[in-house]
Amino acid sequence: GQMERVLAESTPWGMDMVNITQFWAGGSQEVTPQKEVKICIIDSGYDLGHEDLPKSFDGVTGFIPDGQGTDYGVWDADENIHPRTRGHGTHVAGTIGAIGSNALGVVGVNPDPSKFNFHIGKGLGDNGSGSYSG
């Protein structure tokens, strides 16, 4: 059968498990960072085209390690074009910072992209492997 897409935003059960919602806007202990927060994710890459994540104009930056060949891939490709290469890194980014109050997807631990910037390090090649040797 066909899969039905629900156009609504959901809060993953883990958000309540870590008691994070009290720190969101309007929460009982709302937090406003005193300086810019940069969150670095080292994983398989990031889908800049994802509808529920910050874009490059929101301050998302990234890199691939020096000396990697063309088979390693890029950190910032659109997952619709390269479907198997950004999945896990994009998932991790969504857990941390999926945009809230937009009626799309899920809510991240920090749902307000004005309070942080992502810096993406491509630590895994497009084939899913990596190295800890630097």
FIKOL-464889 format. One record per residue: y, x negated, z negated of N, C-alpha, C, O in turn. Coordinates in pm, whole numbers, padded with zeros to 5 digits, always signed. Layout:
! FIKOL-464889
YXZYXZYXZYXZ
...
This chain:
! FIKOL-464889
-00117-00080+00000+00000+00000+00000+00125-00086+00000+00119-00209-00010
+00236-00020+00011+00364-00090+00008+00410-00111-00134+00383-00030-00223
+00481-00222-00155+00538-00251-00286+00677-00187-00292+00757-00202-00200
+00705-00118-00400+00835-00057-00418+00923-00150-00499+00882-00199-00604
+01043-00175-00451+01136-00263-00521+01230-00177-00605+01296-00087-00554
+01234-00206-00731+01321-00133-00822+01455-00204-00828+01461-00323-00860
+01562-00134-00796+01695-00193-00797+01759-00171-00933+01848-00087-00950
+01713-00246-01029+01766-00239-01164+01745-00375-01228+01664-00456-01182
+01818-00399-01332+01808-00525-01403+01721-00506-01526+01729-00403-01592
+01638-00604-01556+01555-00594-01675+01575-00716-01763+01614-00823-01716
+01549-00698-01889+01558-00807-01986+01415-00849-02020+01341-00772-02081
+01375-00971-01981+01239-01016-02013+01214-01013-02164+01305-01034-02244
+01091-00988-02201+01057-00975-02343+01091-01101-02421+01117-01094-02541
+01092-01216-02357+01121-01342-02425+01263-01350-02480+01287-01422-02577
+01355-01276-02420+01494-01280-02469+01501-01227-02612+01573-01282-02695
+01427-01121-02640+01424-01069-02777+01348-01164-02870+01381-01175-02988
+01247-01230-02816+01167-01322-02898+01250-01439-02950+01222-01491-03058
+01350-01483-02873+01432-01597-02917+01566-01551-02976+01653-01634-03004
+01582-01420-02995+01703-01363-03055+01831-01407-02987+01931-01432-03054
+01830-01417-02855+01946-01467-02783+02053-01362-02759+02171-01395-02749
+02015-01235-02751+02112-01131-02713+02226-01118-02814+02333-01069-02777
+02207-01159-02935+02315-01152-03034+02432-01245-02999+02544-01227-03046
+02404-01347-02914+02508-01443-02876+02576-01408-02745+02673-01474-02708
+02529-01306-02674+02589-01264-02548+02720-01192-02573+02751-01155-02687
+02798-01173-02467+02925-01100-02478+02900-00964-02542+02812-00888-02499
+02976-00933-02646+02961-00806-02716+02855-00809-02825+02840-00712-02899
+02781-00921-02835+02679-00933-02938+02741-00958-03074+02860-00987-03085
+02660-00948-03178+02711-00963-03315+02760-01104-03344+02841-01123-03435
+02713-01204-03268+02757-01343-03289+02795-01407-03155+02750-01517-03123
+02877-01337-03078+02914-01383-02944+02965-01528-02948+03045-01565-03034
+02915-01608-02853+02950-01750-02847+03032-01777-02721+02996-01733-02612
+03141-01849-02738+03220-01895-02625+03221-02047-02630+03277-02105-02723
+03160-02114-02530+03158-02261-02532+03300-02317-02535+03390-02263-02471
+03319-02425-02609+03450-02488-02621+03477-02584-02506+03591-02626-02485
+03373-02619-02431+03389-02704-02313+03281-02667-02213+03187-02594-02245
+03297-02718-02091+03200-02687-01986+03061-02736-02024+03044-02848-02072
+02962-02651-02003+02823-02685-02032+02752-02709-01899+02755-02624-01810
+02687-02825-01886+02609-02855-01766+02462-02852-01806+02420-02918-01901
+02384-02775-01732+02241-02761-01759+02166-02827-01644+02181-02787-01529
+02086-02929-01676+02011-03001-01574+01866-02951-01572+01800-02943-01676
+01819-02918-01453+01681-02874-01434+01616-02971-01337+01661-02987-01224
+01510-03037-01382+01435-03129-01297+01302-03061-01266+01216-03048-01353
+01286-03019-01141+01170-02940-01103+01154-02947-00951+01178-03051-00891
+01114-02835-00891+01081-02833-00748+01201-02804-00657+01186-02808-00534
+01316-02776-00711+01434-02744-00632+01493-02612-00675+01454-02556-00778
+01586-02561-00596+01665-02443-00634+01697-02363-00509+01735-02420-00406
+01682-02234-00517+01712-02146-00405+01858-02103-00413+01891-02009-00486
+01946-02170-00338+02088-02136-00338+02114-01997-00282+02221-01940-00305
+02019-01940-00209+02035-01806-00154+01987-01695-00244+01993-01578-00206
+01939-01728-00363+01884-01626-00452+01995-01534-00502+02099-01580-00548
+01971-01404-00492+02074-01305-00524+02111-01297-00671+02217-01245-00704
+02027-01349-00761+02050-01333-00904+02082-01466-00973+02076-01476-01096
+02117-01569-00893+02149-01700-00949+02284-01751-00899+02329-01712-00791
+02349-01837-00978+02477-01895-00934+02462-01972-00803+02354-02022-00771
+02570-01980-00728+02574-02049-00598+02651-02180-00610+02702-02213-00717
+02658-02255-00500+02729-02383-00504+02876-02364-00539+02935-02449-00607
+02938-02254-00495+03079-02231-00531+03097-02197-00678+03209-02195-00728
+02987-02170-00749+02990-02150-00894+02973-02282-00969+02971-02283-01092
+02959-02392-00896+02946-02522-00959+02806-02580-00960+02783-02680-01028
+02712-02521-00886+02576-02574-00880+02576-02701-00795+02622-02701-00681
+02524-02808-00852+02510-02936-00781+02367-02984-00796+02289-02924-00869
+02332-03092-00725+02197-03143-00738+02176-03271-00661+02267-03323-00597
+02052-03322-00668+02019-03448-00602+01869-03458-00581+01791-03387-00644
+01830-03548-00490+01691-03590-00479+01689-03738-00513+01788-03807-00491
+01579-03790-00567+01572-03931-00604+01587-04022-00481+01543-03987-00372
+01650-04137-00501+01663-04236-00394+01525-04281-00348+01431-04287-00426
+01515-04311-00220+01393-04367-00165+01287-04268-00127+01178-04307-00086
+01315-04139-00139+01216-04038-00102+01224-04011+00048+01333-04004+00104
+01111-03996+00111+01106-03969+00255+01140-03825+00287+01164-03744+00197
+01142-03792+00414+01176-03657+00457+01072-03554+00413+01103-03435+00406
+00949-03597+00383+00847-03504+00336+00876-03453+00196+00821-03351+00153
+00964-03522+00124+00995-03484-00014+01072-03354-00020+01057-03276-00115
+01155-03329+00081+01232-03205+00086+01371-03220+00026+01412-03329-00013
+01443-03109+00018+01578-03108-00037+01581-03024-00164+01490-02944-00187
+01683-03041-00244+01690-02969-00372+01745-02828-00358+01727-02746-00448
+01813-02796-00246+01893-02675-00239+01865-02585-00119+01959-02526-00065
+01743-02573-00077+01712-02490+00040+01696-02343+00002+01667-02310-00113
+01715-02258+00099+01695-02115+00082+01545-02087+00081+01475-02125+00175
+01496-02022-00022+01352-01997-00036+01297-01907+00074+01177-01910+00101
+01383-01828+00137+01336-01744+00248+01297-01829+00368+01215-01787+00450
+01354-01948+00380+01323-02039+00489+01209-02133+00451+01124-02165+00535
+01206-02177+00326+01104-02269+00275+01034-02202+00156+01061-02239+00042
+00946-02106+00179+00896-02020+00072+00816-02085-00039+00812-02032-00150
+00751-02197-00015+00667-02253-00121+00731-02367-00195+00670-02422-00287
+00851-02407-00161+00905-02530-00215+01000-02513-00333+01017-02609-00408
+01060-02402-00353+01159-02386-00461+01112-02292-00571+01183-02275-00670
+00997-02232-00557+00956-02126-00648+00967-02157-00794+01033-02083-00867
+00905-02263-00841+00904-02288-00984+01041-02330-01037+01082-02283-01143
+01110-02416-00965+01245-02456-01008+01340-02338-01013+01422-02328-01104
+01329-02251-00916+01412-02131-00913+01376-02039-01029+01465-01979-01090
+01248-02027-01059+01204-01946-01173+01261-02001-01303+01311-01925-01386
+01253-02131-01322+01307-02195-01443+01457-02168-01455+01507-02133-01562
+01530-02185-01343+01674-02158-01343+01703-02013-01379+01799-01984-01450
+01620-01921-01330+01640-01780-01361+01617-01750-01508+01689-01669-01567
+01519-01814-01568+01495-01795-01711+01618-01840-01790+01656-01776-01888
+01678-01948-01748+01796-02001-01817+01922-01923-01784+01998-01889-01874
+01946-01894-01656+02076-01842-01619+02082-01734-01515+02178-01729-01438
+01982-01646-01507+01994-01531-01416+02116-01450-01456+02138-01423-01574
+02194-01411-01358+02321-01343-01382+02297-01204-01440+02215-01128-01390
+02369-01173-01546+02356-01043-01610+02459-00943-01561+02558-00980-01498
+02436-00819-01591+02527-00708-01559+02556-00694-01411+02666-00656-01372
+02455-00725-01327+02474-00711-01182+02371-00616-01121+02364-00602-00999
+02291-00551-01204+02190-00454-01160+02086-00514-01067+02027-00443-00986
+02063-00646-01077+01964-00714-00994+01869-00793-01082+01911-00851-01183
+01743-00797-01047+01646-00887-01107+01636-00879-01258+01615-00772-01315
+01651-00994-01321+01638-01005-01466+01765-01065-01525+01859-01099-01452
+01767-01078-01655+01876-01140-01727+01826-01272-01781+01717-01278-01837
+01904-01379-01766+01866-01509-01820+01913-01527-01963+01985-01443-02017
+01872-01638-02025+01915-01670-02161+02067-01674-02168+02126-01626-02265
+02131-01731-02067+02276-01730-02058+02313-01654-01931+02314-01712-01822
+02344-01524-01941+02367-01441-01824+02507-01451-01763+02537-01380-01667
+02593-01537-01818+02731-01547-01771+02753-01683-01705+02772-01783-01775
+02751-01689-01570+02763-01818-01501+02899-01885-01517+02916-02000-01476
+02996-01817-01574+03125-01882-01599+03118-01974-01721+03211-02050-01747
+03008-01969-01795+02994-02049-01916+02908-02175-01898+02887-02249-01994
+02858-02199-01775+02775-02317-01753+02772-02351-01604+02810-02269-01520
+02725-02472-01573+02697-02515-01436+02556-02573-01434+02516-02644-01526
+02482-02545-01328+02352-02606-01309+02367-02738-01234+02450-02749-01144
+02287-02837-01271+02271-02959-01194+02120-02972-01171+02044-02986-01266
+02079-02965-01045+01937-02959-01011+01888-03095-00965+01944-03154-00872
+01785-03145-01029+01719-03268-00986+01585-03233-00925+01501-03170-00989
+01565-03274-00803+01436-03245-00737+01335-03348-00785+01328-03459-00732
+01258-03312-00884+01160-03402-00943+01021-03388-00883+00934-03473-00906
+01000-03282-00806+00871-03260-00741+00894-03246-00591+00987-03177-00548
+00809-03310-00513+00819-03299-00369+00777-03161-00322+00726-03080-00400
+00799-03134-00195+00762-03004-00140+00613-02977-00147+00569-02863-00138
+00534-03083-00164+00389-03066-00178+00348-03041-00323+00230-03026-00353
+00447-03035-00414+00420-03006-00554+00390-03126-00640+00365-03110-00760
+00392-03246-00584+00362-03364-00665+00489-03441-00696+00591-03428-00628
+00479-03523-00798+00593-03605-00840+00542-03732-00906+00422-03759-00909
+00635-03809-00957+00601-03934-01022+00689-03952-01145+00806-03911-01144
+00636-04011-01248+00716-04039-01365+00763-04184-01367+00820-04230-01466
+00739-04257-01258+00776-04398-01254+00922-04420-01216+00969-04534-01218
+00993-04314-01182+01136-04327-01152+01155-04335-01008+01268-04346-00961
